């Protein structure tokens, strides 16, 4: 059997920095939120709501807040009933636990940023519950773009250089 062809990865793919991860999430989860607004059931909305209630009642920053933040993103993706998308969203979220991401997190995560993220999550939830795909996608992309901005404010603007491929709908 011939060996599988090797496709070289771009240099940027070898080190997954926080901004690369957040841009990937913006693209992927924006599309997921759009579809969630088309297909979410009452039970899906209940799961999303439960994660929001939990997020609103924990101290931040801290481990429990990340668990509930992750649960929100998993609940949104779970409404598509696709285990692969749930796994991908979970794995991308879990990049926050890698040392590079974690080292930076304490610089930009604080009660004010947590309140902002919670409000952004509510906007996503409301668009999904209203079955408004375009609004849901915009709200998710906005949330993850704001996450990038919050990160960049403390990390340094040069690290948040814009991606070569625009992923925002215009």
N, C-alpha and C positions, 0 to 999 in steps of 0.2 A: 504494500500500500504506500502511495506517495505521502510524504509529510505534508501536513496542512501548510498553506502559504502563510508566511509571517507578514503581518501588516504593521509597519512601524507606527508607534503612537506619537502624537505631537509632544514636544518637550514639556508643554504645560500639563500633560496628562500624568507625568511621573510624580509630581508633587501636588497633592490635592490640598491647597490652602483653603482657609475659611471662605474667602470670597468666591473661589471656584465652586465650592459646595453650595453656597447661598445662591449663586446664579443658576446652578443646575436645579436647585429646588424651586426657584422662581419659575423656571420654564416648565418643569414637570408638574409641580403642584398647582400651577395656574391652570393647566389643561385638566387636571384631575378635578379641581373645584368647579370648572365649567360643566363637566360631565356629571358631577355630584348634584348640581342644581337641576339637571334634567331627570335624574333617576332616584334621588334620595327619598326614602320612605319616612313615615312618622317615627319608626323605630330608629332609623339612622339619625334623625334630628335629635331624638332623645339622647342618643349616645354622645353626640356633639355637645348638647346642652349640659350633660353630666360632666364632661371634661371642663367646660367653662365655669361651672359652679365650683369644681375642685380647684381650678386655677385661681379663682377669686378669693379662696379661703386659706391659701398657704402663704407662708413667709417667702419673700424673694429677696435676693437670690438664694438658691439652695437646691439640694437634690430633689425634694418633693415637687418643687415648681417645675423642674425639667420633666419629671415623670408626667405631670398633667399637661404640660405643653405638648409633649410627644403624643399623649393620648388624643389630644385634639386633632393633630395632623393625621394620626392613624384612623380616627373616627371618620374624618372627611374622606380619606382614601378608601376606607372600608365600605362606604356606601356604593362603590362601584362593583363590589362583590368579585374582586380580582386579587387573588392572594399574591401575585407577583408585584402588583402595584403597591400593596400594603407593605410587602417586604422591602421594596426599593425605598419607599418613603421612610420607613423605620430605619433602614441602613444609612440613608442620607442624614436623617436627624441625628443618628448616633455618632456621626462625625464630630458633633459637638463635644464628645467625650475624648476625642484624640488629644494628645498633649499640646499640640500647636493651638488648637481651638480653645482648649480649657485654660491655657496660660493667658489668653487674651480676654476670656469671658468676664473675669472679675473687673476688668477696666471699663466695660460698657454696660454691664448688667446691674441695674439698681432698681429701687422701687418705682422710680419715674418711668424708666424704660419698660418695666414690667406692665405698668398701667397702660402705656401706649400699645404694647403688644396685645394686651387683653382687649382693648377697644378695637384693634384691627381684627382680632379673632371674631369678635361679635359682628363686625361688618361682613365678614366671610359667611358666618353662620346665617345671618339675616338674608343674604342674597341666595344662599342655598335653599333655605326654608321657603323663600318666595318663588323658588324655581325660576331664577333669573340667571341663566348661564353666563352671559357676558359680564354682568355685574359681579358674579362670584369669581370669575377668572381675574377680573381687574382687582378685586379686593384682595385676593390671595397674592397676586403679583406685587401689589402695593405693600402688603405686609412684609413680604420677603425682601423687597427693595428697601423698605424702611429698616429692616434688620441689618442689611448691608451698610446703610448709612450710619446707623448707630454704632456698628462695628468700626467703620472707617473713621469716625470722629475721634476715636481714642487710639486707633492703631496707626493712623497716618494715611494721608490721601494717596500717596504713591502706591500703596498696596491695593487700593480699591480702583485701580485704573479700569476704565470701561472695557467690557469684553469686546472682542473683535466682531462678534456676530450679535446683532441686536435681537433680543428675544421678547421685546415688548410689542404688543399689538398697538397699532397707531391709529 
